[in-house]
Amino acid sequence: MTTQQGRTSTASGPLLAEDLCARLDRLDRAWALRAAQAYTELRDLLEELSAEELLADPDLGIQLCAAWQRTGELDRALDLALRLAASCEARGNDRLYRERTNLEAIIRIGQCDYAGAEPLLYEVLDAAVRAGDDLFLGHACSNLGTIAIVRCHWDAAVSHIRRALACFQRIGYLRGIGANHHNLALVYHGMGRLREAEDHVVHSAGYLPFHGSEDELGQLEIERAELRVESGDLALAKALLQRAESRLARLGHGPLYAEVLRAKGAVAAAEGRGRDAEDFFSSALELARATSNRFTEGIVLTDLAILAARQGSAAPAEARLREARAVFVAIGSPERARRSEARVRALLPH
């Protein structure tokens, strides 16, 4: 018995060491893949782990949450983020606590739960200020800017995003700088200040191709294409959308692919191909609804209302407008609802 116990005891030492080495190796690989923005590979690596292993090692759990968020698997990401909350909060105000809270907010933004995301971001902001953490202070401000863009609160959006830029510039976080120039482009595009929007797109394009992830590059190309539609350069808009489509297909990112389809519809409408535009918008609407992307759903419903109004179909235009208004009000953006109504009614007979 003593001999057997001795064997068990001595065997446990090397086994434990092997387990620790395997964990450290997996963690190093996960960090390397995340640093390279290789989110599909990161997802594949960590999906092999059990739920118990992910909860026991919240660093790995957060890495998988980030991979799922980047590849559009938002429900799975949110479920795991919530399950990691207790262990991360028990650590106090450290990096994992701030990262998990910020990540939950980002996931909720992706699900258009802006009311749920906003208090989390102020929690991250407060924790980052107390910790002197410019990285997560910048992330919190950037994400608050995104919510302000959705709500058409342009002054607040600019204030949040410029604060984020200042944080990222202090620490040399080039990816964050590029992403927030893209955010400023969205603000100025929404305000109708297209030249300023184009300027920030150019700034963003100087950073994201070298430091951004595939989904960020796809979003930038969609925004660049939409600005090209506004300026009448439809050939370049098509080329940009082709690149965005290829990127997002590799990721399998349904919510963002709906935005590609919507932008293709805008190109077709600008070319006078009404039937094709309606088909693209309808496909975008179907995918936005299937992926619970309510913000894009509201935008596409507005596009369909405008298309119908331009074709002289007042009743379908009114029906789509009512749907769009309901979506925007439901996600907490009554100003978007008002703007959609103004655009459609300007095209309908008085």
Protein Blocks (a to p, Z undefined) as FASTA:
>chain_A
ZZmmmmmmmmmmmmmmmmmmmmmmmmmmmmmmmmnopaklmmmmmmmpcfklmmmmmmlm
mmmmmmmmmnopamlmmmmmmmmmmmmmmnopafklmmmmmmmmmmmmmnopaklmmmmm
mmmmmmmmmnopaklmmmmmmmmmmmmmmnopaklmmmmmmmmmmmmmmnopaklmmmmm
mmmmmmmmmnopaklmmmmmmmmmmmmmmmmcfklmmmmmmmmmmmmmmnopamlmmmmm
mmmmmmmmmnopaklmmmmmmmmmmmmmmnopaklmmmmmmmmmmmmmmnopaklmmmmm
mmmmmmmmmnopaklmmmmmmmmmmmmmmnopaklmmmmmmmmmmmpcZZ
